[in-house]
Amino acid sequence: MKNKKILIVGSGIAGPALAIQLIKMGFEVDVIESREEKDMEEGLFLGLSPNGINILKGLIEEEKLYQEFAPGAIEFLNAKGKKIAALDTDDQSKKFGTQSIQVKRSLISHLLRKELAKHGVSIRYGCKLKGFEKDGELIFAKTGGRTLGPFHCVVGADGVHSKTRKLIFPNGPDPIFTNHYSTGAAEKIQVVNSMPKKVQMTFGNRAFFGLMQSNQGEVWWFNNFYHKETPVGGEKINLGQDDLKARLIALHRDDHPIIVETISKSKNLFAYPIYEIPPLPCWFREQVVLIGDAAHAVTPHTGQGASLALEDSVVLSRCLSTYDSLETAFTRFQAVR
């Protein structure tokens, strides 16, 4: 399928990663993003395992990935701060050539989009997908006031609330709210208690809490807590900063004091609901295929969402480059993944 034109919907992590690889293989690529460019800096941090890091090495300047990060080694603590288990990463370098790290989502996205620009591709921000039109083996994308195309295929890399998925599977399953929120912050604050050299994950009396410090001295933390009501609009929490902070402090009031101290001193708390998608029997339909969270969203607790999406980009680009038939390429992609 080389020398064909492909539309990628979504410019988070999977979309730009796939675009860079396809361009190197001789494809022409367009990328659209429903969010505005300024909104691409939102979000906290995530875990990158060796499988994801090794893919990124071939797409961006590796040293820039480490301009701000936190170690990936983990200590698990009980509510009183006693270590009950550990997950070390020392053996990963020998096995995989690199170690797990924690890194800001916005940094990965920025580096990938910057590399994509070097290849002459400008992302269309604020471009909301509305529908598809087909003309034989070609497909067009309707985006508000204009129609883009023609394309030989479309890749939906637009996340758990994928518009692409909804268009090709209108009767398919919707994302399911897990009744949990993930909250957190990344700020330079002074904590009286000494900061850990590894990620500390605490099984508190009422909620889970993760704490670490980046190589730039920022305190990074997250909390997961139960929330009964489904969020309005799928992405918002109906709590202000003060109310959210008060709720988190109450949840951790009987846990190790460093937790309440960290929450109390944080000023810019971020909160988002955690969704899952029931397994899709098929990730594609005709000229459209899904990758990343659009196809198989996993909860953030696995630390594999970004790495799995990056793996998708590698396998799909190879399948599209190898097979002339879209159906064969998509079928093989899903079978391998």
Short mmCIF file of the C-alpha atoms (twelve columns), coordinates in Angstrom:
data_MODEL
# 
_entry.id   MODEL 
# 
loop_
_atom_site.group_PDB 
_atom_site.id 
_atom_site.type_symbol 
_atom_site.label_atom_id 
_atom_site.label_alt_id 
_atom_site.label_comp_id 
_atom_site.label_asym_id 
_atom_site.label_seq_id 
_atom_site.Cartn_x 
_atom_site.Cartn_y 
_atom_site.Cartn_z 
_atom_site.pdbx_PDB_model_num 
ATOM 1   C CA . MET A 1   0.000   0.000   0.000  1 
ATOM 2   C CA . LYS A 2   2.967   2.338   -0.257 1 
ATOM 3   C CA . ASN A 3   2.529   5.823   -1.759 1 
ATOM 4   C CA . LYS A 4   -1.060  5.924   -0.495 1 
ATOM 5   C CA . LYS A 5   -2.635  8.794   1.451  1 
ATOM 6   C CA . ILE A 6   -3.743  8.168   5.035  1 
ATOM 7   C CA . LEU A 7   -5.718  10.318  7.480  1 
ATOM 8   C CA . ILE A 8   -4.912  9.972   11.173 1 
ATOM 9   C CA . VAL A 9   -7.504  11.230  13.667 1 
ATOM 10  C CA . GLY A 10  -5.844  12.262  16.934 1 
ATOM 11  C CA . SER A 11  -2.469  13.819  17.725 1 
ATOM 12  C CA . GLY A 12  -1.791  12.606  21.263 1 
ATOM 13  C CA . ILE A 13  0.832   9.842   21.277 1 
ATOM 14  C CA . ALA A 14  -0.276  7.010   18.976 1 
ATOM 15  C CA . GLY A 15  -1.280  9.305   16.099 1 
ATOM 16  C CA . PRO A 16  1.988   11.225  15.617 1 
ATOM 17  C CA . ALA A 17  4.048   8.080   16.284 1 
ATOM 18  C CA . LEU A 18  2.203   6.241   13.513 1 
ATOM 19  C CA . ALA A 19  2.425   9.239   11.178 1 
ATOM 20  C CA . ILE A 20  6.213   9.490   11.506 1 
ATOM 21  C CA . GLN A 21  6.662   5.805   10.708 1 
ATOM 22  C CA . LEU A 22  4.288   5.893   7.741  1 
ATOM 23  C CA . ILE A 23  6.048   8.908   6.243  1 
ATOM 24  C CA . LYS A 24  9.383   7.105   6.477  1 
ATOM 25  C CA . MET A 25  7.780   4.218   4.580  1 
ATOM 26  C CA . GLY A 26  6.649   6.416   1.722  1 
ATOM 27  C CA . PHE A 27  3.054   7.210   2.686  1 
ATOM 28  C CA . GLU A 28  1.427   10.642  2.537  1 
ATOM 29  C CA . VAL A 29  -0.189  11.525  5.863  1 
ATOM 30  C CA . ASP A 30  -2.656  14.102  7.189  1 
ATOM 31  C CA . VAL A 31  -3.361  14.483  10.929 1 
ATOM 32  C CA . ILE A 32  -6.394  16.157  12.495 1 
ATOM 33  C CA . GLU A 33  -7.010  16.930  16.174 1 
ATOM 34  C CA . SER A 34  -10.277 18.027  17.793 1 
ATOM 35  C CA . ARG A 35  -8.492  19.935  20.573 1 
ATOM 36  C CA . GLU A 36  -6.817  23.292  20.142 1 
ATOM 37  C CA . GLU A 37  -3.023  23.329  20.157 1 
ATOM 38  C CA . LYS A 38  -2.858  25.032  23.578 1 
ATOM 39  C CA . ASP A 39  -4.866  22.180  25.098 1 
ATOM 40  C CA . MET A 40  -2.250  19.625  24.098 1 
ATOM 41  C CA . GLU A 41  -0.168  20.627  27.149 1 
ATOM 42  C CA . GLU A 42  -2.811  19.337  29.578 1 
ATOM 43  C CA . GLY A 43  -2.462  16.179  31.624 1 
ATOM 44  C CA . LEU A 44  -0.096  14.828  34.229 1 
ATOM 45  C CA . PHE A 45  2.493   12.081  33.903 1 
ATOM 46  C CA . LEU A 46  2.499   8.440   32.961 1 
ATOM 47  C CA . GLY A 47  4.670   5.371   33.181 1 
ATOM 48  C CA . LEU A 48  6.753   4.367   30.181 1 
ATOM 49  C CA . SER A 49  8.042   0.803   30.182 1 
ATOM 50  C CA . PRO A 50  10.968  -0.438  28.080 1 
ATOM 51  C CA . ASN A 51  8.638   -1.565  25.260 1 
ATOM 52  C CA . GLY A 52  7.391   1.996   24.804 1 
ATOM 53  C CA . ILE A 53  10.750  3.679   25.360 1 
ATOM 54  C CA . ASN A 54  12.494  1.517   22.776 1 
ATOM 55  C CA . ILE A 55  9.917   2.522   20.174 1 
ATOM 56  C CA . LEU A 56  10.294  6.210   21.002 1 
ATOM 57  C CA . LYS A 57  14.067  5.930   20.581 1 
ATOM 58  C CA . GLY A 58  13.509  5.431   16.869 1 
ATOM 59  C CA . LEU A 59  11.115  8.367   16.555 1 
ATOM 60  C CA . ILE A 60  12.517  11.255  18.629 1 
ATOM 61  C CA . GLU A 61  15.837  12.467  20.026 1 
ATOM 62  C CA . GLU A 62  16.217  10.093  22.964 1 
ATOM 63  C CA . GLU A 63  18.062  12.472  25.282 1 
ATOM 64  C CA . LYS A 64  15.136  14.910  25.194 1 
ATOM 65  C CA . LEU A 65  12.905  12.252  26.695 1 
ATOM 66  C CA . TYR A 66  15.035  12.493  29.831 1 
ATOM 67  C CA . GLN A 67  15.018  16.277  30.187 1 
ATOM 68  C CA . GLU A 68  12.421  15.790  32.925 1 
ATOM 69  C CA . PHE A 69  11.478  12.400  34.331 1 
ATOM 70  C CA . ALA A 70  11.128  10.391  37.504 1 
ATOM 71  C CA . PRO A 71  12.502  6.902   38.125 1 
ATOM 72  C CA . GLY A 72  10.356  3.874   37.398 1 
ATOM 73  C CA . ALA A 73  11.356  1.739   40.392 1 
ATOM 74  C CA . ILE A 74  8.454   1.380   42.836 1 
ATOM 75  C CA . GLU A 75  8.052   0.798   46.564 1 
ATOM 76  C CA . PHE A 76  4.642   -0.250  47.878 1 
ATOM 77  C CA . LEU A 77  3.748   0.981   51.357 1 
ATOM 78  C CA . ASN A 78  0.914   0.406   53.775 1 
ATOM 79  C CA . ALA A 79  -1.022  3.302   55.292 1 
ATOM 80  C CA . LYS A 80  1.570   3.757   58.065 1 
ATOM 81  C CA . GLY A 81  4.411   4.148   55.560 1 
ATOM 82  C CA . LYS A 82  5.891   0.668   56.033 1 
ATOM 83  C CA . LYS A 83  7.301   -0.974  52.886 1 
ATOM 84  C CA . ILE A 84  5.393   -4.133  52.039 1 
ATOM 85  C CA . ALA A 85  6.720   -4.838  48.525 1 
ATOM 86  C CA . ALA A 86  9.019   -3.473  45.834 1 
ATOM 87  C CA . LEU A 87  9.294   -3.493  42.055 1 
ATOM 88  C CA . ASP A 88  12.859  -2.774  40.999 1 
ATOM 89  C CA . THR A 89  14.016  -1.906  37.480 1 
ATOM 90  C CA . ASP A 90  17.753  -2.657  37.668 1 
ATOM 91  C CA . ASP A 91  17.470  -5.819  35.583 1 
ATOM 92  C CA . GLN A 92  15.547  -4.069  32.799 1 
ATOM 93  C CA . SER A 93  18.652  -2.457  31.300 1 
ATOM 94  C CA . LYS A 94  20.291  -5.856  30.846 1 
ATOM 95  C CA . LYS A 95  17.144  -7.413  29.391 1 
ATOM 96  C CA . PHE A 96  15.755  -4.546  27.316 1 
ATOM 97  C CA . GLY A 97  18.489  -1.901  27.050 1 
ATOM 98  C CA . THR A 98  16.563  0.660   29.091 1 
ATOM 99  C CA . GLN A 99  14.553  1.125   32.304 1 
ATOM 100 C CA . SER A 100 11.002  2.202   33.050 1 
ATOM 101 C CA . ILE A 101 10.481  5.884   33.817 1 
ATOM 102 C CA . GLN A 102 7.700   8.290   34.713 1 
ATOM 103 C CA . VAL A 103 7.362   11.187  32.280 1 
ATOM 104 C CA . LYS A 104 4.892   13.953  31.545 1 
ATOM 105 C CA . ARG A 105 2.356   13.028  28.887 1 
ATOM 106 C CA . SER A 106 2.637   16.502  27.350 1 
ATOM 107 C CA . LEU A 107 6.403   16.065  26.858 1 
ATOM 108 C CA . ILE A 108 6.006   12.857  24.831 1 
ATOM 109 C CA . SER A 109 3.237   14.400  22.755 1 
ATOM 110 C CA . HIS A 110 5.271   17.583  22.191 1 
ATOM 111 C CA . LEU A 111 8.395   15.709  21.072 1 
ATOM 112 C CA . LEU A 112 6.424   13.528  18.653 1 
ATOM 113 C CA . ARG A 113 4.539   16.488  17.176 1 
ATOM 114 C CA . LYS A 114 7.797   18.425  16.833 1 
ATOM 115 C CA . GLU A 115 9.366   15.510  14.951 1 
ATOM 116 C CA . LEU A 116 6.291   15.253  12.754 1 
ATOM 117 C CA . ALA A 117 6.668   18.919  11.819 1 
ATOM 118 C CA . LYS A 118 10.227  18.189  10.647 1 
ATOM 119 C CA . HIS A 119 8.660   15.882  8.070  1 
ATOM 120 C CA . GLY A 120 6.513   18.736  6.783  1 
ATOM 121 C CA . VAL A 121 3.219   17.679  8.355  1 
ATOM 122 C CA . SER A 122 1.124   20.372  10.026 1 
ATOM 123 C CA . ILE A 123 -1.567  19.085  12.365 1 
ATOM 124 C CA . ARG A 124 -5.035  20.584  11.840 1 
ATOM 125 C CA . TYR A 125 -6.059  21.598  15.373 1 
ATOM 126 C CA . GLY A 126 -9.650  22.316  16.352 1 
ATOM 127 C CA . CYS A 127 -10.722 20.002  13.543 1 
ATOM 128 C CA . LYS A 128 -13.641 17.889  14.744 1 
ATOM 129 C CA . LEU A 129 -14.521 14.757  12.825 1 
ATOM 130 C CA . LYS A 130 -18.224 14.642  11.886 1 
ATOM 131 C CA . GLY A 131 -18.534 11.751  9.463  1 
ATOM 132 C CA . PHE A 132 -17.251 9.849   6.443  1 
ATOM 133 C CA . GLU A 133 -18.139 9.734   2.773  1 
ATOM 134 C CA . LYS A 134 -16.970 6.947   0.486  1 
ATOM 135 C CA . ASP A 135 -16.277 6.890   -3.230 1 
ATOM 136 C CA . GLY A 136 -15.285 3.409   -4.298 1 
ATOM 137 C CA . GLU A 137 -12.004 2.536   -2.621 1 
ATOM 138 C CA . LEU A 138 -11.479 6.121   -1.421 1 
ATOM 139 C CA . ILE A 139 -12.805 7.777   1.730  1 
ATOM 140 C CA . PHE A 140 -13.440 11.419  2.675  1 
ATOM 141 C CA . ALA A 141 -13.691 12.927  6.166  1 
ATOM 142 C CA . LYS A 142 -16.354 15.491  6.976  1 
ATOM 143 C CA . THR A 143 -15.111 17.994  9.573  1 
ATOM 144 C CA . GLY A 144 -17.611 20.700  10.285 1 
ATOM 145 C CA . GLY A 145 -17.555 23.157  7.409  1 
ATOM 146 C CA . ARG A 146 -15.278 21.226  5.077  1 
ATOM 147 C CA . THR A 147 -14.546 17.811  3.642  1 
ATOM 148 C CA . LEU A 148 -11.003 16.417  3.649  1 
ATOM 149 C CA . GLY A 149 -9.669  13.832  1.239  1 
ATOM 150 C CA . PRO A 150 -9.605  11.674  -0.648 1 
ATOM 151 C CA . PHE A 151 -7.756  9.129   1.487  1 
ATOM 152 C CA . HIS A 152 -7.069  5.458   1.006  1 
ATOM 153 C CA . CYS A 153 -7.734  4.766   4.683  1 
ATOM 154 C CA . VAL A 154 -8.386  6.436   8.037  1 
ATOM 155 C CA . VAL A 155 -6.798  5.573   11.399 1 
ATOM 156 C CA . GLY A 156 -8.682  6.481   14.565 1 
ATOM 157 C CA . ALA A 157 -6.129  7.315   17.264 1 
ATOM 158 C CA . ASP A 158 -8.532  9.570   19.140 1 
ATOM 159 C CA . GLY A 159 -8.638  7.978   22.568 1 
ATOM 160 C CA . VAL A 160 -11.171 6.339   24.825 1 
ATOM 161 C CA . HIS A 161 -13.994 8.685   23.737 1 
ATOM 162 C CA . SER A 162 -13.154 8.067   20.060 1 
ATOM 163 C CA . LYS A 163 -15.453 9.759   17.566 1 
ATOM 164 C CA . THR A 164 -13.971 7.500   14.892 1 
ATOM 165 C CA . ARG A 165 -15.085 4.393   16.797 1 
ATOM 166 C CA . LYS A 166 -18.585 5.785   17.219 1 
ATOM 167 C CA . LEU A 167 -18.875 6.507   13.503 1 
ATOM 168 C CA . ILE A 168 -17.837 3.057   12.290 1 
ATOM 169 C CA . PHE A 169 -19.556 1.159   15.112 1 
ATOM 170 C CA . PRO A 170 -22.640 3.280   15.945 1 
ATOM 171 C CA . ASN A 171 -24.152 0.386   17.903 1 
ATOM 172 C CA . GLY A 172 -20.871 -0.562  19.557 1 
ATOM 173 C CA . PRO A 173 -20.171 -0.315  23.287 1 
ATOM 174 C CA . ASP A 174 -19.708 3.068   24.928 1 
ATOM 175 C CA . PRO A 175 -16.897 3.750   27.414 1 
ATOM 176 C CA . ILE A 176 -17.842 2.632   30.920 1 
ATOM 177 C CA . PHE A 177 -17.054 4.858   33.900 1 
ATOM 178 C CA . THR A 178 -15.199 2.774   36.504 1 
ATOM 179 C CA . ASN A 179 -16.480 4.905   39.392 1 
ATOM 180 C CA . HIS A 180 -12.935 6.042   40.007 1 
ATOM 181 C CA . TYR A 181 -11.160 9.330   39.476 1 
ATOM 182 C CA . SER A 182 -7.451  9.838   39.161 1 
ATOM 183 C CA . THR A 183 -6.214  13.125  40.583 1 
ATOM 184 C CA . GLY A 184 -2.805  14.633  41.073 1 
ATOM 185 C CA . ALA A 185 -0.367  17.465  40.515 1 
ATOM 186 C CA . ALA A 186 3.163   18.214  39.349 1 
ATOM 187 C CA . GLU A 187 4.618   21.210  41.143 1 
ATOM 188 C CA . LYS A 188 7.736   22.516  42.866 1 
ATOM 189 C CA . ILE A 189 6.736   22.476  46.512 1 
ATOM 190 C CA . GLN A 190 8.720   22.129  49.728 1 
ATOM 191 C CA . VAL A 191 7.817   19.067  51.760 1 
ATOM 192 C CA . VAL A 192 9.098   18.747  55.337 1 
ATOM 193 C CA . ASN A 193 9.353   14.973  55.089 1 
ATOM 194 C CA . SER A 194 12.128  13.713  52.823 1 
ATOM 195 C CA . MET A 195 11.085  12.856  49.280 1 
ATOM 196 C CA . PRO A 196 11.502  9.250   48.111 1 
ATOM 197 C CA . LYS A 197 14.146  8.269   45.573 1 
ATOM 198 C CA . LYS A 198 11.704  5.779   44.070 1 
ATOM 199 C CA . VAL A 199 8.020   5.971   43.281 1 
ATOM 200 C CA . GLN A 200 6.155   5.343   46.517 1 
ATOM 201 C CA . MET A 201 2.700   3.837   46.115 1 
ATOM 202 C CA . THR A 202 0.670   3.760   49.306 1 
ATOM 203 C CA . PHE A 203 -2.334  1.590   50.003 1 
ATOM 204 C CA . GLY A 204 -4.050  4.103   52.258 1 
ATOM 205 C CA . ASN A 205 -6.955  3.380   54.569 1 
ATOM 206 C CA . ARG A 206 -9.461  4.895   52.138 1 
ATOM 207 C CA . ALA A 207 -7.613  5.627   48.900 1 
ATOM 208 C CA . PHE A 208 -4.463  4.896   46.904 1 
ATOM 209 C CA . PHE A 209 -1.647  7.447   46.619 1 
ATOM 210 C CA . GLY A 210 1.504   7.636   44.488 1 
ATOM 211 C CA . LEU A 211 4.403   10.015  45.183 1 
ATOM 212 C CA . MET A 212 7.692   10.738  43.427 1 
ATOM 213 C CA . GLN A 213 10.122  13.547  42.580 1 
ATOM 214 C CA . SER A 214 11.383  14.405  39.107 1 
ATOM 215 C CA . ASN A 215 15.023  15.031  38.233 1 
ATOM 216 C CA . GLN A 216 14.095  18.748  38.040 1 
ATOM 217 C CA . GLY A 217 12.897  18.812  41.642 1 
ATOM 218 C CA . GLU A 218 9.169   18.809  40.992 1 
ATOM 219 C CA . VAL A 219 6.934   16.784  43.278 1 
ATOM 220 C CA . TRP A 220 4.682   14.489  41.249 1 
ATOM 221 C CA . TRP A 221 1.763   12.735  42.891 1 
ATOM 222 C CA . PHE A 222 -1.498  11.035  42.072 1 
ATOM 223 C CA . ASN A 223 -4.479  9.678   43.937 1 
ATOM 224 C CA . ASN A 224 -7.240  7.283   42.915 1 
ATOM 225 C CA . PHE A 225 -10.571 7.495   44.683 1 
ATOM 226 C CA . TYR A 226 -14.118 6.175   44.348 1 
ATOM 227 C CA . HIS A 227 -16.778 8.495   42.911 1 
ATOM 228 C CA . LYS A 228 -20.343 7.269   42.562 1 
ATOM 229 C CA . GLU A 229 -21.825 9.784   40.105 1 
ATOM 230 C CA . THR A 230 -21.005 9.509   36.404 1 
ATOM 231 C CA . PRO A 231 -19.264 12.735  35.292 1 
ATOM 232 C CA . VAL A 232 -21.259 15.143  33.156 1 
ATOM 233 C CA . GLY A 233 -20.028 15.190  29.572 1 
ATOM 234 C CA . GLY A 234 -17.738 12.259  30.207 1 
ATOM 235 C CA . GLU A 235 -14.666 14.236  31.220 1 
ATOM 236 C CA . LYS A 236 -15.447 16.673  34.034 1 
ATOM 237 C CA . ILE A 237 -15.577 16.462  37.798 1 
ATOM 238 C CA . ASN A 238 -18.072 18.659  39.605 1 
ATOM 239 C CA . LEU A 239 -15.661 19.747  42.324 1 
ATOM 240 C CA . GLY A 240 -13.663 22.964  42.580 1 
ATOM 241 C CA . GLN A 241 -9.994  23.043  43.598 1 
ATOM 242 C CA . ASP A 242 -10.734 23.734  47.272 1 
ATOM 243 C CA . ASP A 243 -13.453 21.100  47.476 1 
ATOM 244 C CA . LEU A 244 -11.277 18.533  45.707 1 
ATOM 245 C CA . LYS A 245 -8.320  19.220  48.001 1 
ATOM 246 C CA . ALA A 246 -10.546 18.953  51.081 1 
ATOM 247 C CA . ARG A 247 -11.914 15.635  49.860 1 
ATOM 248 C CA . LEU A 248 -8.448  14.204  49.256 1 
ATOM 249 C CA . ILE A 249 -7.169  15.376  52.645 1 
ATOM 250 C CA . ALA A 250 -10.150 13.711  54.336 1 
ATOM 251 C CA . LEU A 251 -9.468  10.472  52.458 1 
ATOM 252 C CA . HIS A 252 -5.841  10.393  53.608 1 
ATOM 253 C CA . ARG A 253 -6.171  11.925  57.089 1 
ATOM 254 C CA . ASP A 254 -5.198  8.642   58.797 1 
ATOM 255 C CA . ASP A 255 -2.338  7.775   56.404 1 
ATOM 256 C CA . HIS A 256 1.357   8.706   56.514 1 
ATOM 257 C CA . PRO A 257 1.567   12.517  57.122 1 
ATOM 258 C CA . ILE A 258 3.655   13.190  53.991 1 
ATOM 259 C CA . ILE A 259 0.528   12.511  51.910 1 
ATOM 260 C CA . VAL A 260 -1.661  15.185  53.511 1 
ATOM 261 C CA . GLU A 261 1.274   17.606  53.555 1 
ATOM 262 C CA . THR A 262 1.856   17.113  49.816 1 
ATOM 263 C CA . ILE A 263 -1.824  17.559  48.930 1 
ATOM 264 C CA . SER A 264 -2.166  20.621  51.177 1 
ATOM 265 C CA . LYS A 265 0.760   22.433  49.547 1 
ATOM 266 C CA . SER A 266 -0.302  21.674  45.963 1 
ATOM 267 C CA . LYS A 267 -2.121  24.464  44.116 1 
ATOM 268 C CA . ASN A 268 -2.954  23.100  40.666 1 
ATOM 269 C CA . LEU A 269 -4.792  19.824  41.103 1 
ATOM 270 C CA . PHE A 270 -5.795  17.889  38.014 1 
ATOM 271 C CA . ALA A 271 -8.625  15.353  38.002 1 
ATOM 272 C CA . TYR A 272 -10.020 13.039  35.365 1 
ATOM 273 C CA . PRO A 273 -12.420 10.082  35.368 1 
ATOM 274 C CA . ILE A 274 -11.180 6.598   34.535 1 
ATOM 275 C CA . TYR A 275 -13.029 4.761   31.774 1 
ATOM 276 C CA . GLU A 276 -12.819 1.299   30.299 1 
ATOM 277 C CA . ILE A 277 -14.124 -0.027  26.991 1 
ATOM 278 C CA . PRO A 278 -15.655 -3.491  26.695 1 
ATOM 279 C CA . PRO A 279 -13.572 -5.583  24.275 1 
ATOM 280 C CA . LEU A 280 -14.338 -4.875  20.637 1 
ATOM 281 C CA . PRO A 281 -14.679 -8.007  18.491 1 
ATOM 282 C CA . CYS A 282 -13.230 -6.070  15.564 1 
ATOM 283 C CA . TRP A 283 -10.994 -2.980  15.456 1 
ATOM 284 C CA . PHE A 284 -11.745 -1.995  11.864 1 
ATOM 285 C CA . ARG A 285 -14.480 -1.592  9.298  1 
ATOM 286 C CA . GLU A 286 -13.853 -1.200  5.587  1 
ATOM 287 C CA . GLN A 287 -11.289 1.640   5.186  1 
ATOM 288 C CA . VAL A 288 -11.142 2.666   8.867  1 
ATOM 289 C CA . VAL A 289 -9.085  1.120   11.685 1 
ATOM 290 C CA . LEU A 290 -8.690  1.946   15.398 1 
ATOM 291 C CA . ILE A 291 -5.485  1.970   17.464 1 
ATOM 292 C CA . GLY A 292 -4.500  2.752   21.041 1 
ATOM 293 C CA . ASP A 293 -7.191  3.625   23.566 1 
ATOM 294 C CA . ALA A 294 -9.748  3.967   20.764 1 
ATOM 295 C CA . ALA A 295 -9.469  0.211   20.234 1 
ATOM 296 C CA . HIS A 296 -8.465  -1.206  23.628 1 
ATOM 297 C CA . ALA A 297 -8.410  1.283   26.493 1 
ATOM 298 C CA . VAL A 298 -6.742  0.025   29.659 1 
ATOM 299 C CA . THR A 299 -6.930  1.649   33.061 1 
ATOM 300 C CA . PRO A 300 -3.922  3.806   34.013 1 
ATOM 301 C CA . HIS A 301 -3.065  1.451   36.877 1 
ATOM 302 C CA . THR A 302 -1.341  -0.914  34.440 1 
ATOM 303 C CA . GLY A 303 1.164   1.743   33.345 1 
ATOM 304 C CA . GLN A 304 0.949   0.386   29.805 1 
ATOM 305 C CA . GLY A 305 -1.567  2.569   27.926 1 
ATOM 306 C CA . ALA A 306 1.003   4.718   26.111 1 
ATOM 307 C CA . SER A 307 3.408   1.841   25.483 1 
ATOM 308 C CA . LEU A 308 0.655   -0.350  24.021 1 
ATOM 309 C CA . ALA A 309 -0.429  2.497   21.737 1 
ATOM 310 C CA . LEU A 310 3.167   2.886   20.551 1 
ATOM 311 C CA . GLU A 311 3.322   -0.855  19.870 1 
ATOM 312 C CA . ASP A 312 0.135   -0.508  17.812 1 
ATOM 313 C CA . SER A 313 1.770   2.188   15.687 1 
ATOM 314 C CA . VAL A 314 4.709   -0.084  14.857 1 
ATOM 315 C CA . VAL A 315 2.616   -3.111  13.932 1 
ATOM 316 C CA . LEU A 316 0.049   -1.171  11.900 1 
ATOM 317 C CA . SER A 317 2.677   0.740   9.925  1 
ATOM 318 C CA . ARG A 318 4.399   -2.539  9.037  1 
ATOM 319 C CA . CYS A 319 1.121   -4.194  8.028  1 
ATOM 320 C CA . LEU A 320 0.123   -1.274  5.809  1 
ATOM 321 C CA . SER A 321 3.555   -1.326  4.216  1 
ATOM 322 C CA . THR A 322 3.512   -5.095  3.666  1 
ATOM 323 C CA . TYR A 323 0.015   -5.857  2.355  1 
ATOM 324 C CA . ASP A 324 -1.741  -4.351  -0.673 1 
ATOM 325 C CA . SER A 325 -5.192  -5.186  0.679  1 
ATOM 326 C CA . LEU A 326 -6.551  -3.026  3.502  1 
ATOM 327 C CA . GLU A 327 -8.631  -5.892  4.832  1 
ATOM 328 C CA . THR A 328 -5.562  -8.133  4.962  1 
ATOM 329 C CA . ALA A 329 -3.460  -5.403  6.618  1 
ATOM 330 C CA . PHE A 330 -6.105  -4.607  9.228  1 
ATOM 331 C CA . THR A 331 -6.881  -8.267  9.928  1 
ATOM 332 C CA . ARG A 332 -3.199  -9.051  10.388 1 
ATOM 333 C CA . PHE A 333 -2.734  -5.977  12.602 1 
ATOM 334 C CA . GLN A 334 -5.506  -7.024  14.975 1 
ATOM 335 C CA . ALA A 335 -4.371  -10.656 15.019 1 
ATOM 336 C CA . VAL A 336 -0.799  -9.683  15.960 1 
ATOM 337 C CA . ARG A 337 -1.889  -7.223  18.622 1 
# 
